[in-house]
Amino acid sequence: MGKVDGHLEDTETEQVTKNEQVASGEQVTWGELGCPKAIGDYRLHGAAIRVKNIHIIVAENDPRAIFTVVAFHPPLGPPEFMLGHRIA
């Protein structure tokens, strides 16, 4: 991946497009993530969303629990996504 003649390579453009499908500020339900029972990365709309132990605790195994999605943009590489706060 990288830039070629000032343009993103096709593979990098595809990755950015996939990651933009899960944008910061989006809301997801616990059920959409499959009601995780263990920490890790879970797929949603082609992107991995990191779930931590605190999310498992506050979700209370409720598939209707709603969380925000937070994007972290490292200096190199694609954005990374993780659950934020439970809002409902």
Order of alpha helices (4+ residues) and beta strands (2+ residues): beta-beta-alpha-beta-beta-beta-alpha-beta-beta
